[in-house]
Amino acid sequence: MTTNGDLANALAALGAEVVHAGLFDYAGMFRERRLATADLLAGADTAVFANVLPKWDIAEAIRFPGPYGSEPVRYDAQSVRPWPFEPRSAAVIADYTGAQAAIMPRAVLAGQVARARAMGFEPIAASEFEFIVLAETAESLRAKGFADLNLFAPDNRCWSGITAAVHSGFVADLETALRGGGIDPFSLSVELGPGCFEATLRHGPAMRAADDAAFFRLITRAFCRTRGLTASFMSLTGADFPGIGGHVAMSLADPASGRNLFGDASAEHGLSATARAFLAGLIAGLPDLFAMIAGTVNAYRRFAPGSWAPKTMSWAPGNYAAAVRTTAETPPMTRLELRLPGSDMNPWLTMAAMLAAGLDGVEQHLALDAAPIASGGPDEIPEGVERLPRDLLDAAQRLKASRRARALFGEAFVDHYAAVCEAEDASLRRAVSAAEVRRYLEA
């Protein structure tokens, strides 16, 4: 637990005169207040924030009964980072300490990190995001009803050196903004289609990695808007766009030495017994927890028939078509990469689900009985392998019925989050797309 002294020291180290203090909601949006550093520190012991954040949806429609009011929060000194949009400023994440604490995504991950440490592990993680940049402003999107979207870099091809050269200023300036916000990109490059970019973030302790993922999207969105552009992190922005992923890589380290406990050069595929048990836990547990990985209606568009997104809990060394890709270039670099999440994933819930299922595998000494897939293509369903949920309602109902989920995360979180997902699904059940009207109106 951090103290107010820790908070003061962290802010002083950045020379912060102003602090943007807030919480991330279920949609991953930072809800914040701007305070003078002196005022924030003076009121740290009595700080409060509106308790509505876990009770509204992405469109800010209230989905749960009140009462609504202020709830005590505690600032996390370890979350302090520079705020790149204002000189001599910082950002800090607060966590509820009252009735909402048990159902917030960051607290859910914190519980699994504490569990890992009690088992003698330090969870290490990193995120990789694909995102689409559109030549649209907030005003132009609304004027055209979010249809007929104009592309940025419409001529881009996967890993195109031409696009990287032509738009080098955009990429370099985005990297500068990210580093100014405490984000350390390992790579930032173009990807698989018009306007598509990819960022791989540096690995670190799981909580910091999840915070980095959320701030990465915030900074990227804001940076693009200052350029008259829009960044899309939808899993599928439209039929003419590629599905985009928000992959998470994870390993377990020895807390004392920092040694990667997943790597074993002498073992098959370079995976230690710990890594194999963790992977077995993912295969056994994640189908029940899938709503924590894919928590929007749009997330399931990426898994539509004909897509390359995995439909089952498959795994394979180095195979991009597997749900879990294992990589073991060297023992220190060994990791398990979960390729199921889209770029709209909630990073705390995704990492919590991954860590919880994997630790179950380690605790129970699960054997890795599933064979690695040898190929992997659109709609490939290996024989005898359970299919993942097909839509958000299916995933929410499976989470709600799961005794495993309730044992891992508690009744309060499972009931609340399943209801959040059911409400999100219901919000679009009556939405009719232009494609549906075209297909059925005159039939």
Sine and cosine of phi, psi and omega as CSV:
sin_phi,cos_phi,sin_psi,cos_psi,sin_omega,cos_omega
0.00,0.00,0.72,-0.70,0.02,-1.00
-1.00,0.00,0.40,-0.92,-0.02,-1.00
-0.94,-0.35,0.16,-0.99,0.07,-1.00
-0.89,0.45,-0.50,0.87,0.09,-1.00
-0.90,0.43,-0.65,0.76,0.07,-1.00
-0.88,0.48,-0.67,0.74,0.00,-1.00
-0.89,0.45,-0.72,0.69,0.00,-1.00
-0.88,0.48,-0.66,0.75,-0.01,-1.00
-0.91,0.40,-0.66,0.75,-0.01,-1.00
-0.91,0.42,-0.64,0.76,0.03,-1.00
-0.95,0.33,-0.62,0.78,0.03,-1.00
-0.90,0.44,-0.60,0.80,0.00,-1.00
-0.89,0.46,-0.44,0.90,0.04,-1.00
-1.00,-0.08,-0.06,1.00,-0.06,-1.00
0.90,0.44,0.54,0.84,-0.12,-0.99
-0.98,0.19,0.84,-0.55,0.11,-0.99
-0.99,-0.13,-0.30,0.95,-0.02,-1.00
-0.73,-0.69,0.59,-0.81,0.00,-1.00
-0.78,-0.62,0.73,-0.68,0.16,-0.99
-0.99,-0.14,0.96,-0.27,-0.13,-0.99
-0.93,-0.38,0.77,-0.64,-0.02,-1.00
-0.16,-0.99,-0.13,-0.99,0.00,-1.00
-0.82,-0.58,0.48,-0.88,0.13,-0.99
-1.00,-0.06,0.72,-0.69,0.01,-1.00
-1.00,0.01,-0.13,-0.99,-0.06,-1.00
-0.89,0.46,-0.49,0.87,0.02,-1.00
-0.99,0.15,-0.02,1.00,0.00,-1.00
0.99,0.16,0.29,0.96,0.04,-1.00
-1.00,-0.02,0.71,-0.71,-0.01,-1.00
-0.99,0.14,0.90,-0.43,0.02,-1.00
-0.97,-0.23,0.93,-0.36,-0.24,-0.97
-0.70,-0.71,0.25,-0.97,0.14,-0.99
-0.80,-0.60,0.58,-0.82,0.01,-1.00
-0.99,-0.15,0.86,-0.51,-0.06,-1.00
-0.75,-0.66,0.52,-0.85,0.20,-0.98
-0.90,0.43,0.61,-0.79,-0.05,-1.00
-0.83,0.56,-0.68,0.73,-0.02,-1.00
-0.88,0.47,-0.64,0.77,0.00,-1.00
-0.94,0.34,-0.64,0.77,0.03,-1.00
-0.88,0.47,-0.70,0.71,-0.02,-1.00
-0.93,0.38,-0.61,0.79,-0.02,-1.00
-0.91,0.41,-0.50,0.87,-0.04,-1.00
-0.96,-0.28,0.23,0.97,-0.09,-1.00
-0.88,0.48,-0.56,0.83,-0.05,-1.00
-0.97,0.25,-0.29,0.96,-0.04,-1.00
-0.84,-0.54,0.33,0.94,-0.08,-1.00
-0.91,0.41,0.60,-0.80,0.03,-1.00
-0.68,-0.73,0.30,-0.95,0.11,-0.99
-0.53,-0.85,0.46,-0.89,0.00,-1.00
-0.83,0.55,0.70,-0.72,-0.08,-1.00
-1.00,0.06,0.22,0.98,-0.10,-0.99
-0.99,0.17,-0.27,0.96,-0.18,-0.98
-0.83,0.56,-0.68,0.73,0.03,-1.00
-0.99,0.13,0.08,1.00,-0.10,-1.00
-0.93,-0.36,-0.01,1.00,0.05,-1.00
-0.87,-0.50,0.24,-0.97,-0.05,-1.00
-0.98,-0.19,-0.14,-0.99,-0.05,-1.00
-0.86,0.51,-0.53,0.85,0.01,-1.00
-1.00,0.01,0.15,0.99,0.02,-1.00
0.91,0.42,0.47,0.88,0.14,-0.99
-1.00,0.03,0.76,-0.65,-0.03,-1.00
-0.94,0.34,0.79,-0.61,-0.07,-1.00
-0.92,-0.39,-0.16,0.99,-0.10,-1.00
-0.73,-0.69,0.48,-0.88,-0.03,-1.00
-0.93,0.36,0.38,-0.92,0.03,-1.00
-0.97,0.26,-0.36,-0.93,0.15,0.99
-0.97,0.23,0.47,-0.88,0.03,-1.00
-0.96,-0.27,0.70,-0.71,0.00,-1.00
-0.08,-1.00,-0.32,-0.95,-0.01,-1.00
-1.00,-0.02,0.58,-0.81,0.03,-1.00
-0.75,-0.66,0.61,-0.79,-0.02,-1.00
-0.88,0.48,0.59,-0.81,0.07,-1.00
-0.74,-0.67,0.35,-0.94,0.09,-1.00
-0.82,-0.57,0.75,-0.66,0.03,-1.00
-0.98,0.22,0.69,-0.72,0.02,-1.00
-0.99,-0.11,0.96,-0.29,-0.04,-1.00
-0.87,0.49,-0.50,0.87,-0.01,-1.00
-0.95,0.31,-0.23,0.97,0.01,-1.00
-1.00,0.00,-0.10,1.00,-0.07,-1.00
-0.88,0.48,0.70,-0.72,0.04,-1.00
-0.48,-0.88,0.33,-0.94,0.06,-1.00
-0.92,0.39,0.50,-0.87,0.05,-1.00
-0.96,-0.27,0.93,-0.37,-0.22,-0.97
-0.98,0.21,-0.04,1.00,-0.10,-0.99
-0.99,-0.16,0.03,1.00,-0.06,-1.00
-0.43,-0.90,0.72,-0.69,0.00,-1.00
-0.92,0.39,0.49,-0.87,0.06,-1.00
0.79,0.62,0.70,0.71,-0.01,-1.00
-0.72,-0.70,0.31,-0.95,-0.02,-1.00
-0.61,-0.79,0.21,-0.98,0.13,-0.99
-0.84,-0.54,0.52,-0.85,0.08,-1.00
-0.60,-0.80,0.62,-0.79,0.02,-1.00
-1.00,-0.08,0.70,-0.71,0.09,-1.00
-0.96,-0.26,0.44,-0.90,0.07,-1.00
-0.81,-0.59,0.69,-0.73,0.10,-1.00
-0.87,0.50,0.56,-0.83,0.10,-1.00
-0.88,-0.48,0.03,1.00,-0.02,-1.00
-0.97,-0.25,-0.66,-0.75,-0.15,-0.99
-0.90,0.44,-0.46,0.89,-0.06,-1.00
-1.00,0.09,-0.15,0.99,-0.17,-0.99
-0.83,0.55,-0.69,0.73,-0.14,-0.99
-0.95,0.33,-0.29,0.96,-0.10,-0.99
-0.95,-0.30,0.06,1.00,-0.02,-1.00
-1.00,0.06,0.65,-0.76,-0.07,-1.00
-0.82,0.57,-0.65,0.76,-0.05,-1.00
-0.91,0.41,-0.60,0.80,0.04,-1.00
-0.93,0.37,-0.56,0.83,0.03,-1.00
-0.89,0.45,-0.70,0.72,0.06,-1.00
-0.92,0.40,-0.66,0.75,0.00,-1.00
-0.84,0.54,-0.60,0.80,0.02,-1.00
-0.90,0.43,-0.63,0.78,0.01,-1.00
-0.97,0.24,-0.54,0.84,0.10,-1.00
-0.89,0.45,-0.68,0.73,0.04,-1.00
-0.89,0.46,-0.64,0.77,0.04,-1.00
-0.88,0.47,-0.70,0.71,0.00,-1.00
-0.88,0.48,-0.68,0.73,-0.01,-1.00
-0.91,0.41,-0.59,0.81,0.06,-1.00
-0.91,0.42,-0.45,0.89,0.05,-1.00
-1.00,0.07,-0.05,1.00,0.02,-1.00
1.00,-0.06,0.40,0.92,-0.02,-1.00
-0.83,-0.56,0.52,-0.86,0.21,-0.98
-0.92,-0.40,0.93,-0.36,-0.02,-1.00
-0.96,0.29,0.76,-0.66,0.00,-1.00
-0.90,-0.44,0.68,-0.73,-0.08,-1.00
-0.53,-0.85,0.26,-0.96,0.10,-0.99
-0.40,-0.92,0.41,-0.91,0.02,-1.00
-0.88,-0.47,0.46,-0.89,0.09,-1.00
-0.76,-0.65,0.82,-0.57,-0.08,-1.00
-0.88,-0.48,0.75,-0.66,0.32,-0.95
-1.00,-0.09,0.55,-0.84,0.04,-1.00
-0.47,-0.88,0.42,-0.91,-0.03,-1.00
-0.96,-0.29,0.75,-0.66,0.08,-1.00
-0.97,-0.25,0.79,-0.61,-0.03,-1.00
-0.94,-0.35,0.57,-0.82,0.09,-1.00
-1.00,0.09,0.90,0.44,-0.04,-1.00
-0.63,-0.77,0.55,-0.84,0.12,-0.99
-0.97,-0.25,0.13,-0.99,0.08,-1.00
-0.86,0.52,-0.60,0.80,-0.03,-1.00
-0.96,0.29,-0.69,0.73,-0.05,-1.00
-0.92,0.38,-0.58,0.81,0.04,-1.00
-0.88,0.48,-0.68,0.73,-0.04,-1.00
-0.96,0.27,-0.56,0.83,0.00,-1.00
-0.90,0.43,-0.53,0.85,-0.03,-1.00
-0.97,-0.23,0.20,0.98,0.04,-1.00
0.90,0.44,0.54,0.84,0.04,-1.00
0.87,0.50,0.45,0.89,0.01,-1.00
-0.90,-0.44,0.26,-0.97,0.06,-1.00
0.77,0.64,0.85,0.52,-0.12,-0.99
-0.95,0.31,0.71,-0.71,0.04,-1.00
-1.00,0.09,0.68,-0.73,-0.10,-1.00
-1.00,-0.05,0.60,-0.80,0.23,-0.97
-1.00,-0.06,0.68,-0.73,-0.06,-1.00
0.79,0.62,0.84,0.54,-0.06,-1.00
-0.91,0.41,-0.32,0.95,-0.02,-1.00
-1.00,-0.04,0.09,1.00,-0.06,-1.00
-0.90,0.44,0.62,-0.78,0.17,-0.99
-0.84,-0.54,0.30,-0.95,-0.11,-0.99
-0.82,0.57,0.83,-0.56,0.04,-1.00
0.86,0.51,0.54,0.84,-0.09,-1.00
-0.93,0.36,0.85,-0.52,0.10,-0.99
-0.93,0.38,-0.48,0.88,0.03,-1.00
-0.91,0.41,-0.75,0.66,0.03,-1.00
-0.87,0.49,-0.67,0.74,0.01,-1.00
-0.87,0.50,-0.59,0.81,0.01,-1.00
-0.97,0.25,-0.73,0.68,-0.06,-1.00
-0.89,0.45,-0.63,0.78,-0.07,-1.00
-0.95,-0.31,0.49,0.87,-0.03,-1.00
-0.89,0.46,-0.56,0.83,0.02,-1.00
-0.90,0.44,-0.69,0.72,0.05,-1.00
-0.87,0.50,-0.75,0.67,-0.05,-1.00
-0.90,0.43,-0.71,0.70,-0.03,-1.00
-0.91,0.42,-0.65,0.76,0.00,-1.00
-0.93,0.36,-0.59,0.80,0.07,-1.00
-0.90,0.44,-0.68,0.73,0.03,-1.00
-0.87,0.48,-0.65,0.76,0.04,-1.00
-0.88,0.48,-0.68,0.73,0.02,-1.00
-0.90,0.45,-0.66,0.75,-0.01,-1.00
-0.90,0.43,-0.71,0.70,0.02,-1.00
-0.91,0.42,-0.52,0.85,0.07,-1.00
-0.93,0.38,-0.29,0.96,0.06,-1.00
-0.97,-0.25,0.31,0.95,0.06,-1.00
0.98,0.18,0.23,0.97,0.03,-1.00
-0.99,-0.11,0.70,-0.71,-0.02,-1.00
-0.91,-0.42,1.00,0.00,0.00,-1.00
-0.94,0.33,0.74,-0.67,0.14,-0.99
-0.97,0.24,-0.62,0.79,0.07,-1.00
-0.47,-0.88,0.42,-0.91,0.04,-1.00
-0.55,-0.84,0.92,-0.39,-0.16,-0.99
-0.49,-0.87,0.09,-1.00,0.07,-1.00
-1.00,0.09,0.38,-0.92,-0.08,-1.00
-0.75,-0.66,-0.66,-0.76,-0.37,-0.93
-1.00,-0.07,0.77,0.64,0.11,-0.99
0.46,-0.89,-0.01,-1.00,-0.03,-1.00
-0.80,0.59,0.81,-0.59,0.06,-1.00
0.94,0.35,0.16,0.99,-0.11,-0.99
-1.00,-0.07,0.79,-0.61,0.04,-1.00
-0.82,-0.58,0.28,-0.96,0.02,-1.00
-0.64,-0.77,0.67,-0.74,0.07,-1.00
-0.81,-0.59,0.77,-0.64,0.12,-0.99
-0.95,-0.30,0.85,-0.53,-0.06,-1.00
-1.00,-0.05,0.48,-0.88,-0.01,-1.00
-0.92,0.40,0.59,-0.81,0.00,-1.00
-0.97,0.24,0.39,-0.92,0.03,-1.00
-0.09,-1.00,-0.09,-1.00,0.05,-1.00
-0.79,0.61,0.59,-0.81,-0.21,-0.98
-0.84,0.55,-0.69,0.72,-0.04,-1.00
-0.90,0.43,-0.70,0.72,0.02,-1.00
-0.90,0.43,-0.61,0.80,0.01,-1.00
-0.90,0.44,-0.64,0.77,0.04,-1.00
-0.92,0.38,-0.67,0.74,0.06,-1.00
-0.87,0.49,-0.69,0.73,0.02,-1.00
-0.85,0.52,-0.67,0.74,-0.02,-1.00
-0.87,0.49,-0.70,0.72,-0.02,-1.00
-0.92,0.39,-0.69,0.72,0.02,-1.00
-0.94,0.34,-0.50,0.87,0.08,-1.00
-0.85,0.52,-0.74,0.68,0.00,-1.00
-0.91,0.41,-0.67,0.75,0.02,-1.00
-0.85,0.52,-0.77,0.63,-0.06,-1.00
-0.91,0.41,-0.66,0.75,0.00,-1.00
-0.90,0.44,-0.69,0.72,0.03,-1.00
-0.88,0.48,-0.74,0.67,-0.04,-1.00
-0.91,0.41,-0.68,0.74,0.03,-1.00
-0.85,0.53,-0.74,0.68,-0.01,-1.00
-0.89,0.47,-0.63,0.77,0.01,-1.00
-0.90,0.44,-0.57,0.82,0.04,-1.00
-0.93,0.36,-0.28,0.96,0.04,-1.00
-0.99,-0.16,0.16,0.99,-0.05,-1.00
0.96,0.29,0.44,0.90,-0.04,-1.00
-0.83,-0.56,0.13,-0.99,0.07,-1.00
-0.73,-0.69,0.75,-0.66,0.09,-1.00
-0.99,-0.12,0.79,-0.62,0.04,-1.00
-0.96,-0.29,0.80,-0.60,0.11,-0.99
-0.93,-0.38,0.31,0.95,0.11,-0.99
-0.89,0.45,0.60,-0.80,0.04,-1.00
-0.87,0.49,-0.60,0.80,0.10,-0.99
-0.62,-0.79,0.94,-0.34,-0.06,-1.00
-0.96,0.26,-0.44,0.90,0.01,-1.00
0.04,-1.00,0.14,-0.99,-0.08,-1.00
-0.88,0.47,-0.45,0.89,-0.03,-1.00
-1.00,-0.04,0.10,0.99,-0.01,-1.00
-0.94,-0.33,0.41,-0.91,0.12,-0.99
-0.97,0.24,0.45,-0.89,0.21,-0.98
-0.94,0.35,0.66,-0.75,-0.08,-1.00
-0.86,-0.51,0.65,-0.76,-0.12,-0.99
-0.97,-0.23,0.36,-0.93,0.15,-0.99
-0.79,-0.61,0.93,0.36,-0.16,-0.99
-0.94,0.35,0.51,-0.86,0.01,-1.00
-0.84,-0.55,0.80,-0.60,0.09,-1.00
-0.97,-0.25,0.63,-0.78,-0.07,-1.00
-0.57,-0.82,0.53,-0.85,0.15,-0.99
-0.53,-0.85,0.14,-0.99,0.09,-1.00
-0.89,-0.45,0.71,-0.71,-0.01,-1.00
-0.90,-0.44,0.40,-0.92,0.14,-0.99
-0.97,0.25,0.84,-0.54,-0.08,-1.00
-0.87,0.49,-0.53,0.85,-0.07,-1.00
-0.98,0.19,-0.75,0.67,-0.10,-1.00
-0.99,-0.13,-0.33,0.94,-0.10,-1.00
0.98,0.18,0.05,1.00,-0.05,-1.00
-0.91,0.41,0.69,-0.72,0.03,-1.00
-0.95,0.31,0.88,-0.47,-0.06,-1.00
-1.00,0.06,-0.01,1.00,0.05,-1.00
-1.00,0.02,-0.35,0.94,-0.12,-0.99
-1.00,0.00,0.70,-0.71,0.11,-0.99
-0.46,-0.89,0.98,-0.18,-0.10,-1.00
-0.88,0.48,-0.40,0.91,-0.05,-1.00
-1.00,0.04,-0.16,0.99,-0.08,-1.00
-1.00,-0.07,0.31,-0.95,0.03,-1.00
-0.86,0.51,0.75,-0.67,-0.02,-1.00
0.89,0.46,0.19,0.98,0.01,-1.00
0.96,0.29,0.26,0.97,-0.08,-1.00
-0.98,-0.19,0.79,-0.62,0.07,-1.00
-0.94,0.34,0.18,-0.98,0.07,-1.00
-0.87,0.49,-0.59,0.81,0.04,-1.00
-0.89,0.45,-0.70,0.72,0.00,-1.00
-0.90,0.44,-0.64,0.77,-0.02,-1.00
-0.92,0.39,-0.64,0.77,0.05,-1.00
-0.93,0.38,-0.63,0.77,0.04,-1.00
-0.88,0.47,-0.71,0.71,0.02,-1.00
-0.89,0.45,-0.65,0.76,0.07,-1.00
-0.88,0.47,-0.61,0.80,0.06,-1.00
-0.90,0.44,-0.63,0.78,0.06,-1.00
-0.88,0.48,-0.71,0.70,-0.03,-1.00
-0.89,0.45,-0.64,0.77,-0.02,-1.00
-0.97,0.24,-0.58,0.82,-0.20,-0.98
-0.98,-0.17,-0.51,0.86,-0.17,-0.99
-0.93,0.36,-0.48,0.88,0.07,-1.00
-0.83,0.55,-0.61,0.79,0.06,-1.00
-0.94,0.35,-0.49,0.87,-0.12,-0.99
-0.98,-0.20,0.23,0.97,-0.19,-0.98
-0.89,0.46,-0.48,0.88,0.03,-1.00
-0.89,0.46,-0.44,0.90,0.04,-1.00
-0.97,0.26,-0.32,0.95,0.00,-1.00
-0.99,-0.11,-0.61,0.79,-0.01,-1.00
-0.81,-0.58,1.00,-0.05,-0.17,-0.98
-0.95,-0.32,0.26,0.97,0.07,-1.00
-0.79,-0.61,0.34,-0.94,0.09,-1.00
-0.87,0.49,-0.68,0.73,-0.05,-1.00
-0.91,0.42,-0.46,0.89,-0.01,-1.00
-0.83,0.55,-0.51,0.86,-0.08,-1.00
-1.00,0.09,-0.21,0.98,0.12,-0.99
-0.89,0.46,-0.52,0.85,-0.02,-1.00
-0.92,0.39,-0.35,0.94,0.00,-1.00
-0.98,-0.18,0.29,0.96,-0.06,-1.00
-0.89,0.46,0.41,-0.91,0.05,-1.00
-0.80,0.60,0.69,-0.73,-0.01,-1.00
1.00,-0.06,-0.18,0.98,0.01,-1.00
-0.99,0.11,0.33,-0.94,0.02,-1.00
-1.00,0.05,-0.08,1.00,-0.01,-1.00
-0.90,0.43,0.67,-0.74,-0.04,-1.00
-0.88,0.47,0.62,-0.78,0.01,-1.00
-0.97,-0.26,-0.11,0.99,-0.02,-1.00
-0.69,-0.72,0.13,-0.99,0.04,-1.00
-0.99,0.10,0.90,0.44,0.03,-1.00
-0.99,0.11,0.28,-0.96,0.09,-1.00
-0.53,-0.85,0.36,-0.93,0.06,-1.00
-0.12,-0.99,0.51,-0.86,0.09,-1.00
-0.94,0.35,0.85,-0.53,0.12,-0.99
0.94,0.34,0.05,1.00,-0.11,-0.99
-1.00,-0.02,0.90,-0.44,-0.05,-1.00
-0.94,0.34,-0.25,0.97,0.00,-1.00
-1.00,0.02,-0.07,1.00,-0.02,-1.00
-1.00,0.09,0.48,-0.87,0.08,-1.00
-0.90,0.43,-0.60,0.80,0.10,-0.99
-0.83,-0.55,0.89,-0.45,0.06,-1.00
-0.99,-0.15,0.84,-0.55,0.03,-1.00
-1.00,-0.08,0.67,-0.74,0.02,-1.00
-0.72,-0.69,0.71,-0.70,-0.06,-1.00
-0.54,-0.84,0.86,0.52,0.02,-1.00
-0.85,0.53,-0.68,0.73,0.11,-0.99
-0.60,-0.80,0.33,-0.95,0.03,-1.00
-0.82,0.57,-0.67,0.74,0.01,-1.00
-0.91,0.41,-0.40,0.92,-0.05,-1.00
-1.00,-0.09,0.02,1.00,-0.10,-1.00
-0.93,0.38,0.72,-0.70,-0.06,-1.00
-0.36,-0.93,0.30,-0.95,0.11,-0.99
-0.94,-0.35,0.83,-0.56,-0.05,-1.00
-0.96,-0.29,0.90,-0.43,0.05,-1.00
-1.00,0.09,0.90,-0.44,-0.11,-0.99
-0.97,-0.24,0.23,0.97,0.00,-1.00
-0.99,0.17,-0.62,0.79,-0.10,-0.99
-0.92,0.38,0.56,-0.83,0.21,-0.98
-1.00,0.07,0.08,-1.00,-0.03,-1.00
-0.94,0.34,-0.15,0.99,0.05,-1.00
-1.00,-0.03,0.13,0.99,-0.08,-1.00
-0.89,0.46,0.49,-0.87,0.16,-0.99
-0.99,0.13,0.91,-0.42,-0.15,-0.99
-0.91,0.42,-0.57,0.82,-0.01,-1.00
-0.94,0.35,-0.68,0.73,-0.01,-1.00
-0.94,0.33,-0.62,0.78,0.03,-1.00
-0.89,0.46,-0.73,0.68,0.00,-1.00
-0.93,0.37,-0.57,0.82,0.04,-1.00
-0.90,0.43,-0.69,0.72,0.02,-1.00
-0.90,0.45,-0.70,0.71,-0.01,-1.00
-0.90,0.44,-0.71,0.70,-0.02,-1.00
-0.93,0.38,-0.67,0.74,-0.02,-1.00
-0.89,0.45,-0.73,0.68,-0.01,-1.00
-0.91,0.41,-0.66,0.75,0.00,-1.00
-0.91,0.42,-0.67,0.75,0.02,-1.00
-0.91,0.41,-0.56,0.83,0.11,-0.99
-0.84,0.54,-0.70,0.72,0.02,-1.00
-0.87,0.49,-0.64,0.77,0.01,-1.00
-0.94,0.35,-0.71,0.71,-0.01,-1.00
-0.88,0.48,-0.64,0.77,-0.08,-1.00
-1.00,-0.05,0.04,1.00,0.00,-1.00
0.79,0.61,0.72,0.70,-0.04,-1.00
-0.91,0.41,0.64,-0.77,0.07,-1.00
-1.00,0.07,0.61,-0.79,0.02,-1.00
-1.00,0.09,0.99,0.10,-0.06,-1.00
-0.99,0.13,-0.47,0.89,-0.03,-1.00
-0.94,0.35,0.74,-0.67,0.03,-1.00
-0.98,0.17,0.52,-0.85,0.07,-1.00
-0.92,0.39,0.58,-0.81,0.04,-1.00
-0.95,0.32,0.56,-0.83,-0.05,-1.00
-1.00,-0.09,-0.37,0.93,-0.01,-1.00
-0.79,-0.61,-0.97,-0.22,0.00,-1.00
0.94,-0.34,0.92,-0.39,0.00,-1.00
-0.45,-0.90,-0.09,-1.00,-0.03,-1.00
-0.81,0.59,0.83,-0.56,0.12,-0.99
0.92,0.40,0.29,0.96,0.03,-1.00
-0.94,0.33,0.85,-0.52,0.01,-1.00
-0.87,-0.50,0.98,-0.18,0.00,-1.00
-0.85,0.53,0.58,-0.81,-0.04,-1.00
-0.88,0.48,0.72,-0.69,0.06,-1.00
0.99,0.16,0.06,1.00,-0.03,-1.00
-0.98,-0.18,0.70,-0.71,-0.04,-1.00
-0.95,0.31,0.68,-0.73,0.00,-1.00
-0.98,0.18,0.55,-0.84,0.07,-1.00
-0.96,0.26,0.34,-0.94,0.04,-1.00
-0.81,0.59,0.57,-0.82,-0.10,-0.99
-1.00,0.01,-0.40,0.92,0.02,-1.00
-0.48,-0.88,0.05,-1.00,-0.11,-0.99
-0.91,0.41,-0.62,0.79,0.01,-1.00
-0.90,0.43,-0.70,0.72,0.06,-1.00
-0.85,0.53,-0.72,0.70,-0.02,-1.00
-0.91,0.40,-0.65,0.76,-0.01,-1.00
-0.91,0.42,-0.68,0.73,0.00,-1.00
-0.93,0.37,-0.56,0.83,0.05,-1.00
-0.93,0.36,-0.66,0.75,0.06,-1.00
-0.87,0.49,-0.72,0.70,-0.06,-1.00
-0.89,0.45,-0.54,0.84,-0.03,-1.00
-1.00,0.05,-0.05,1.00,-0.15,-0.99
-1.00,0.07,0.89,-0.45,0.12,-0.99
-0.92,0.38,-0.53,0.85,0.05,-1.00
-0.87,0.50,-0.74,0.67,-0.02,-1.00
-0.88,0.47,-0.66,0.75,-0.02,-1.00
-0.92,0.39,-0.60,0.80,0.04,-1.00
-0.93,0.37,-0.56,0.83,-0.06,-1.00
-0.98,0.18,-0.65,0.76,-0.20,-0.98
-0.86,-0.50,-0.13,0.99,0.04,-1.00
1.00,-0.06,0.46,-0.89,-0.03,-1.00
-0.88,0.47,-0.67,0.74,-0.10,-0.99
-0.89,0.46,-0.73,0.68,-0.02,-1.00
-0.92,0.40,-0.74,0.67,-0.07,-1.00
-0.88,0.48,-0.73,0.69,0.00,-1.00
-0.88,0.47,-0.70,0.72,-0.06,-1.00
-0.94,0.35,-0.75,0.67,-0.08,-1.00
-0.93,0.38,-0.61,0.79,0.08,-1.00
-0.87,0.50,-0.64,0.77,0.04,-1.00
-0.92,0.39,-0.60,0.80,0.08,-1.00
-0.85,0.52,-0.73,0.68,-0.02,-1.00
-0.92,0.39,-0.64,0.77,0.03,-1.00
-0.90,0.44,-0.64,0.77,0.03,-1.00
-0.92,0.39,-0.63,0.78,0.03,-1.00
-0.90,0.43,-0.68,0.73,0.06,-1.00
-0.88,0.48,-0.71,0.71,-0.03,-1.00
-0.89,0.45,-0.51,0.86,-0.06,-1.00
-0.89,0.45,-0.40,0.92,-0.03,-1.00
-0.90,-0.43,0.12,0.99,-0.02,-1.00
-0.90,0.43,-0.50,0.86,-0.01,-1.00
-0.99,-0.16,0.07,1.00,0.03,-1.00
-0.97,0.26,0.74,-0.67,-0.03,-1.00
-0.88,-0.48,0.84,-0.54,-0.05,-1.00
-0.99,0.14,0.30,-0.95,0.08,-1.00
-0.87,0.48,-0.56,0.83,0.01,-1.00
-0.91,0.42,-0.61,0.79,0.04,-1.00
-0.92,0.39,-0.69,0.73,0.02,-1.00
-0.87,0.49,-0.71,0.71,0.00,-1.00
-0.88,0.48,-0.61,0.79,-0.08,-1.00
-0.97,0.24,-0.61,0.80,-0.20,-0.98
-0.94,-0.35,-0.36,0.93,-0.18,-0.98
-0.84,0.54,-0.70,0.72,-0.09,-1.00
-0.97,-0.25,0.11,0.99,-0.07,-1.00
-0.98,0.20,0.00,0.00,0.00,0.00
